[in-house]
Amino acid sequence: MLRKTFVYSSIFLALFVGLFITNLLITTKKDLLEYQKIQNRSSGIDSKTVYQKRTNVKKDLYIVDNFTRKHYSIKSDLSTIFINRKNDRYILKENLDKITLICFENSMDNKLEHIKHITAQSGVYFFPTHKFELSDVNLSFVNTMKGLDIEPYFKGKANKLLLSIHEKKPKIEALNFIGSFDPKKESKCEK
């Protein structure tokens, strides 16, 4: 009796597992229709833009170039990021308001530090090109020795400032720049 129950149970289990696996592996017309619905929904997402707003944003970038360490610190009161996805390609654009950009450049002996202090009313960061455009810009450049504060040797205003990073080297370009340079203040730190 026990043997008979075991044989029937084994046959029933084998049939159940066989039907389950067959149902799992065979694609029906209903499955194909559901898959096409999901695919159509996801292709609609590809052409949409999503965005995110953030406040009190801070970004840091560190670069070592020709025996100097460079630290770029970007702060903004408000940031709005737009991400646009088109056919597996992402384009990111970040709008920033009330920006402070401070560039610290140390010589490797850590005696002299060059500081670029830049403020702007607004700016836009583009990815994947890694370009940063600032509008209504104030600039001031200072050389300091550790523990010694001095006046800026270079200061001015620009309508636009373009910052880009190419081959790990930053490039800063000011458009419609009006400013002044005082070589006496710049040379104080080099003694």
Buried (B, 14 or more C-beta within 10 A) or exposed (E): EEEEEEEEEEEEEEEEEEEEEEEEEEEEEEEEEEEEEEEEEEEEEEEEEEEEEEEEBEBEEEBEEEEBBBEBBBBBEBBBBBBBBEEEEEBBBBBBBEBBBBBBBBEEEEEBBBBBBBBBEBBBBBEEEEBBBBBBBBBBBBBBBEEEEEEBBBBBEBEBBBBBBEEEEBEBEBEEBEBEEEEEBBEBBEE
